[in-house]
Amino acid sequence: MSATTLATTPVQARPWLRRLLGADALGTGVNGLAYVAASGPIGRFLGIDPGLLLGLGVGLIAYAAAVGALAARSSPSALGVRTVIEVNLAWTVLSFVALFAWLDPSTAGTVYGSLQAVVVAVFAALQYAALRAEPSAE
């Protein structure tokens, strides 16, 4: 299937795929808003630079808006859903790399960062399973 066909192929989404996308957008948006609104206190608690959290927060808000827009469509494109899955997987991998190779978080930061990465991976797995269950996603 070509990229053009993939981009325009709608998925006749069952409600649970759209709910997964919506929950992903909501959780991501809440995290992003928290990072923007309280990057200083959160950064100190997690042992992560507040400037990094602020930048991540802005990016998360934008990403949440895009995922929310996809979730709001009655038939989201298969390419859109696959992109969300791939971004979620990339976030998971980069979160662990950042926690254990780049950053020096507090114990709370290590626990929180690991848990959020696992939650994002679970979203990716559930979204993948939901996409595979859609008859028009093949």
Buried (B, 14 or more C-beta within 10 A) or exposed (E): EEEEEBEEBBBEBEEEBBBBBBBBBBBBBEBBBBBBEBBEEBBBBBBBBBEBBBBBBEEBBEBBBBBBEBBEBEEBBBBBBBBBBEBBBEBBEEBBEBBEEEBEBEEEBBEBBBEBBEBBBEBBEBBBEBBEEBEEBE
